[in-house]
Amino acid sequence: MTELELIKGKPKIFTISSDEESLSLIKEFVEDYEYEFAGSAFEKEDIFKKLDKISPNLIFLDTEIENIDLVELAGDLELFNVPILLIVGMLFDETIDSLLTNNPYGFLLKPLEDGEVQRAMAVAIKKHEQNIINVKTAQAKIKEKNTELVIEKSDSSFLLILCMALIIMALLTRNATWLQWLLLIPTLAMLINSLVSIKKQAPLIPYEDDEELPFISIFIPAHNEENTIEATVRSICNSEYYKDEEYNYEVIVINDGSTDSTGEILAELKKDIPQLKIVTRHPPRSGKGKGFVLNDALTLSRGEIIGVFDADTQIKTDYLTTIVQYLHGDIDGVQSRVRMFNKDENYLARMQHIEFASFGNTLIAKDNLGSTGFLGGNGQFVKKDAIINSGRWDGFAVTEDLNLAIKIILNGGKIRYCGECSVYQEAVTEWKAFFRQRVRWAIGNFETLFVYLPQILRAKISIPKKFNIIEHISFYSFNLLIFFGFLITIANAISWFIFHDVTMIRMEAPFVVGVLSVIAFFPGIILALSRDKPGAQEFIKDIVKYYIYCFHLIPLFFMTMKTMITRKERRWAKTEHKGGKK
């Protein structure tokens, strides 16, 4: 059975032994269990000749067989892809210990007993069949993801060439009127989102009493997080979310192959925090992607609600009590507001704080447009059933949170936004690390756009919901052209000021289209900033600074396209957390 095939008919059992008594017992037990005893052998040449001919479904290997190197034989038998049950005598040595350590299907001790033999056979064959199914599933998934990678490369190449051709055409003809019309749809979408976000969100339907409050499982993926993991775990485990005076939540930290002191820190924390659980992943299983990490935790979790936090998170003690109310009824997921606890560290940190405020404002609009919000990684809470029904997290996806949100919405689910409570995280303070993070985010958006667009168009959901999804995941696609348009506007304004009545690149769409193109950027950010009630001077400075900051989206577009076109595989890159003052 050298290929991955499931058993048809009676399982064939082959025995490698020279012990006549054991052979007789095995033959009797096998046939009593209505399996087929397919023969035996004890000389190496004869063993392989019969295995090639018989193709058994299970092999018994007697470790007391003489004149054969058992370790070498076991290694050769692996080529046949057949489960092996070891038959062990009373004497154990290094050879037997090595065989037992490396054999996943177990062993039987002499003297053999009927019930134990039959049970061991059934378990080994069943386990092997499940392994075959798992391998076939993995192979199919890898094939699917390789196909998606080809689609992403071709679509990225097309998008890059198209954008560059349009820009070059505008520069050569000194006319970008087409750009005004092209950007009219995303311009109107930005304005509509801004206006809709003014409306008060739909009221909650709170749980009537504490007895109804669902148990929450909180996941914290951690890879080399020695700088922040202790503060994060202590902050989350200080949550005052109880039921019958007991903690109504568990915190599962998944230590994904950390090589620093993360594991030691977690072990010490475990001594003091009863609701803390630790899952440790080792190579080669570790480091494959955040989605795989979350799926491992999902299998072990008890909660009806699953929350996900980054390893640099800080929350207030009433956070869980507040956010869980948003999941009552037919709501499948909720994203909380994200703030930066180090927003005053430098310009870049401050701009990320404003950016997340703007993103929150957009999610308020999505919430008001039929609960079509999105999950943004840190501070996301989803019903476990919704995760399972959506196929769990995609371990191959670079932004597994966005991927899951799309699948939930396509299944008819609803995702809300909670601005009442905030999760505080560490803003990236260096441009190199910042662009590394943002390239990953942009790649995740493009992956979702290129792979899911056909499914979105075919989905049995309303047209407004389809538009909301497409508008959200195509954001990065328009960035280059939007800010190229801003550059043209700025260049023309400077030209008019210096040379008087001289236009460098014409933009001749009707006046109202031109005005909308220029101002559409500002209402959303003005509303987002105003929610925190800043002073007038700070308010104006932040708007100007944020406008300048957003021009990073031009180089980001090219960096993202280069990475997507040249990469050989999807690879998740975590953001380094330095820790610091909270």
RACORLIN-V477663 format. One record per pair of residues at least 4 apart in sequence whose ideal C-beta (glycine too) atoms are under 8 Angstrom apart, sorted by the first residue. I is the first residue (numbers start at 1). GAP is how many residues later the second one is. Records with the same first field share a line. If there is no record, write none. Layout:
I->GAP, GAP
This chain:
1->4, 54, 55, 56, 79, 80, 81
2->53, 77, 78, 79
3->78
4->77, 128, 131, 132
5->127
6->123, 126, 127
7->4, 50, 118, 122
10->24, 25, 26
11->24, 25, 46, 47, 110, 114
12->23, 24, 26, 42, 43, 44, 45, 46
13->13, 17, 22, 23, 24, 25, 43, 44, 45, 46, 47, 108
14->24, 25, 26, 27, 36, 37, 40, 42, 44, 45, 46
15->7, 8, 11, 12, 22, 24, 25, 44, 45, 47
16->24, 25, 26, 31, 43, 44, 45, 46, 49, 57
17->5, 6, 9, 23, 25, 43, 44, 45, 47, 48, 70
18->24, 44, 47, 48
19->4, 43, 45, 46
20->4
21->4
22->4, 40, 65, 88, 90
23->4, 17
24->4
25->4, 87, 92
26->4, 11, 34, 86, 91
27->4, 10
28->4
29->4, 83, 85, 88, 89
30->5, 6, 7, 87, 91
31->4, 5, 6
32->82, 86
33->85, 88, 89
35->86
38->16, 18
39->11, 15
41->5, 6, 8, 9
42->4, 5, 23, 26
43->4
44->4, 24, 29
45->4
46->4
47->4, 26
48->4, 28
49->4
50->4
51->4, 5, 8, 26, 29, 31
56->26
57->25, 26, 68, 71
58->24, 25, 26, 27, 63, 66, 67, 70
59->18, 21, 23, 24, 25, 26
60->24, 25, 27
61->4, 9, 12, 13, 16, 23, 24, 25, 26
62->25
63->7, 23, 24, 25, 26, 32, 33, 36
64->23, 25, 46
65->5
68->4, 5
69->4
70->4, 25, 26, 29
71->4, 24, 27, 28
72->4
73->4
74->4, 10, 25, 28, 29
77->5, 7
82->46
83->22, 41, 42, 44, 45
84->19, 21
85->20, 21, 22, 23, 35, 36, 39
86->13, 14, 17, 20, 21, 22
87->20, 21, 23, 25
88->4, 8, 12, 19, 20, 21, 22
89->20, 21
90->19, 20
91->5
92->4, 5
93->4
94->4
95->4
96->4
97->4
98->4
99->4
100->7
103->4
104->23
105->19, 22, 23
106->14, 17, 18
108->4, 8, 9, 12
112->4, 5
113->4
114->4
115->4
116->4
117->4
118->4
119->4
120->4
121->4
122->4
123->4
124->4
125->4
126->4
127->4
128->4
129->4
130->4
131->4
132->4
133->4
134->4
135->4
136->4
137->4
138->4
139->4
140->4
141->4, 255
142->4
143->4
144->4
145->4, 251, 425
146->4
147->4
148->4, 299, 302, 303
149->4, 418, 420, 421
150->4
151->4, 299, 300
152->4, 294, 295, 298, 299, 412
153->4, 411, 412
154->4
155->4, 291, 295
156->4, 290, 294, 405, 408, 409
157->4, 408
158->4
159->4, 318, 402
160->4, 398, 401, 405
161->4
162->4
163->4, 317, 318, 394
164->4
165->4
166->4, 12, 13, 16, 315
167->4, 313, 314, 317
168->4
169->4
170->4, 5, 6, 8, 9, 314, 318, 335
171->334
174->330, 331, 332
175->330, 331, 332, 333
176->4, 309, 312, 329, 330, 331
177->4, 329, 330, 331, 332
178->4
179->4, 302, 305, 306, 309, 328
180->4, 305, 327, 329, 333, 334, 337
181->328, 332
182->299
183->4, 295, 298, 299, 302, 334
184->4, 329, 332, 333
185->4
186->4, 285, 288, 292, 296
187->4, 329, 330, 333
188->4, 328, 332
189->4, 282
190->4, 330, 331, 333, 334
191->4, 325, 329, 332
192->4, 173
193->4, 168, 169, 172, 173, 331
194->4, 167, 171, 329, 330, 333
195->328
196->168, 169, 172, 173
197->164, 165, 167, 168, 171, 327, 330
198->329
199->169
201->163, 166, 167, 215, 216, 218
202->165, 166, 169
204->121, 122, 124
205->123, 124
206->119, 122
207->5, 6, 117, 118, 121
208->4
210->32, 33, 34
211->32
213->28, 30, 35, 111
214->34, 89, 90, 91, 110, 113
215->28, 33, 34, 35, 87, 88, 89, 90
216->25, 32, 33, 34, 87, 88, 89, 90, 91, 104, 108, 165
217->32, 33, 35, 80, 84, 85, 86, 88, 89, 90, 167
218->18, 31, 32, 33, 34, 85, 88, 89, 90, 91
219->33, 35, 75, 78, 79, 82, 87, 88, 89, 90
220->9, 12, 13, 16, 31, 32, 33, 34, 88, 89, 90, 91, 93
221->33, 35, 69, 72, 73, 87, 89, 90
222->7, 31, 32, 33, 34, 36, 40, 44, 89
223->32, 33, 34, 35, 39, 63, 64, 351
224->34, 35, 36, 38
225->4, 7, 33, 35, 37, 86, 87, 352
226->32, 34, 35, 36, 39
227->350, 351, 352
228->4, 83, 84, 198, 349, 350, 351
229->4, 24, 33, 36, 37, 82
230->4, 35, 39
231->4, 83, 348, 351
232->4, 77, 78, 79, 80, 81, 82
233->4, 18, 20, 33, 36, 40, 43
234->4, 35, 39
235->78, 79, 80
236->15, 73, 77, 79
237->14, 36, 38, 39
238->79
239->10, 76, 78, 79, 80, 81, 82
240->77, 78, 80, 81
241->6, 7, 8, 79, 80, 83
242->4, 5, 6
243->5
247->27, 28
249->26, 54, 71
250->25, 26, 27, 51, 52, 53
251->22, 24, 25, 26
252->25, 26, 27, 45, 48, 49
253->13, 23, 24, 25, 26
254->25, 26, 27, 39, 40, 42, 43
255->7, 8, 11, 23, 24, 25, 26
256->25, 30, 31, 37
257->24, 25, 26, 28, 29, 30
258->4, 5
261->4
262->4
263->4, 17
264->4
265->4
266->4, 10, 12
267->4, 11
268->4
269->4, 7
270->6, 8
277->23
279->17, 18, 21
281->4, 5, 12, 15
282->4
283->4
285->7
288->4, 107, 284
289->4, 106, 107, 108, 111, 281, 283
290->4, 103, 105, 110, 282, 284
291->4, 101, 102, 103, 104, 105, 106, 109, 112
292->4, 101, 103
293->4
294->4, 14, 99, 106
295->4, 97, 98, 100
296->4
297->4
298->8, 86, 89, 90, 94, 95
301->5, 83
303->81
304->79, 80, 81
305->19, 22, 76, 77, 78, 79
306->75, 76, 77, 78, 81
307->13, 16, 72, 73, 74
308->69, 70, 71, 72, 73, 93
309->4, 6, 69, 70, 114
310->67, 68, 115, 265, 267
311->266
312->113, 114, 265, 267
313->65, 66, 110, 111, 112
314->27, 109, 110, 111, 268
315->4, 5, 106, 107, 108, 109
316->105, 106
318->4, 103
319->4, 17, 102, 104
320->4
321->4
322->96, 98, 99
323->4, 11, 13, 56, 58, 95, 97, 98
324->4, 57
326->5, 8, 55, 90, 92
327->4, 5, 6, 7, 54, 56
330->84
331->40, 83, 84, 85
332->50, 51, 54, 76, 81, 82, 83
333->40, 42, 47, 48, 49, 50, 53, 72, 75, 80, 81, 82, 83
334->39, 46, 47, 48, 81, 82, 83, 84
335->28, 38, 39, 40, 41, 44, 45, 46, 80, 81, 82, 83
336->43, 44, 45, 81, 82, 83, 85, 86, 87
337->19, 20, 23, 42, 80, 81, 82, 84, 85, 86
338->18, 21, 22, 38, 40, 41, 84, 85, 86, 87
339->4, 14, 17, 18, 83, 84, 85, 86
340->9, 10, 12, 13, 16, 84, 85, 86, 87
341->83, 84, 85, 240, 241
342->7, 84, 85, 87, 238, 239
343->6, 7, 9, 10, 84
344->5, 6
345->4, 82, 84, 235
346->4, 83
347->4, 198, 202
348->4, 79, 80, 81, 82, 83, 86
349->4, 78, 79, 80
350->4, 192, 195
351->4, 194, 195, 198
352->4, 75, 76, 82
353->4, 74
354->4, 171, 174, 175, 188, 192
355->4, 191, 194
356->4
357->4, 171, 172, 174, 175
358->4, 166, 167, 170, 188
359->4, 17
360->4, 57, 59, 168
361->4, 163, 164, 166, 167, 170
362->4, 110, 162
363->4, 10, 11, 13, 54
364->4, 53, 55
365->4
366->5, 6, 7, 8, 49, 51, 102, 106
367->4, 5, 6, 49, 50
369->95, 99
370->44, 92, 94, 95, 98
371->43, 44, 45
372->37, 42, 43, 93, 96, 97
373->32, 42, 43, 44
374->27, 28, 31, 41, 98
375->5, 7, 26, 27, 29, 30, 40
376->4, 25, 26
377->22, 24
378->45, 47
379->43, 44
380->21
382->4, 5, 22, 26
383->4
384->4
385->4
386->4, 22, 25, 27
387->5, 6, 17
388->4
389->22
390->14, 17, 18, 21, 23
391->16
393->4, 7, 10, 11
394->6, 9, 10
395->5
396->174
397->5, 6, 47, 50, 51, 173
398->42, 45, 46, 49, 172, 173, 174
399->4, 41, 42, 44, 45, 46, 48, 49
400->4
401->4
402->4, 42, 43, 46, 71
403->4, 41, 44, 45
404->4
405->4, 10
406->4, 42, 46, 50, 63, 67
407->4
408->5, 7
409->4, 5, 6, 52, 56, 60
410->42, 45, 46, 49, 51
412->48, 49
419->112
424->158
426->151, 152, 153, 154
428->5, 6, 9, 147
429->4, 149
430->4
431->4
432->4
433->4, 142, 143
434->4
435->4, 117, 120, 121, 124
436->4, 137, 139
437->4, 136, 138
438->4, 114, 118
439->4, 117, 120, 121, 124
440->4, 132, 133
441->4
442->4, 34, 114, 115, 118
443->4, 117, 120, 121
444->4
445->4, 28, 29, 30, 31
446->4, 30, 31, 114, 118
447->4, 123
448->4, 25
449->4, 21, 24, 25, 28
452->4, 21
453->4, 17
454->4
455->4
456->10, 13, 14
457->9
459->7
461->4, 5
462->4
463->4
464->4
465->4
466->4
467->4
468->4
469->4
470->4
471->4
474->4
475->4
476->77, 80, 81, 84
478->4
479->4, 74, 75, 77, 78
480->4, 73, 74, 77, 78
481->4
482->4, 39, 71
483->4, 67, 68, 70, 71
484->4, 70
485->4, 22, 32
486->4, 35, 65
487->4
488->4, 16, 17, 19
489->4, 18, 28, 29
490->4
491->4, 13, 14
492->4, 11, 12, 13, 15
493->4
494->4
495->4, 7, 8, 9
496->4, 5, 6, 7
507->7
509->4, 5, 8
510->4
511->4
512->4
513->4
514->4
515->4
516->4
519->4
521->4, 26, 29
522->4, 21, 25
523->4
524->4
525->4, 18, 21
526->4, 17
527->4
529->5, 10, 13, 14
530->4, 9
534->4, 5, 8
535->4
536->4
537->4
538->4
539->4
540->4
541->4
542->4
543->4
544->4
545->4
546->4
552->4
553->4
554->4
555->4
556->4
557->4
558->4
559->4
560->4
561->4
562->4
563->4
567->4
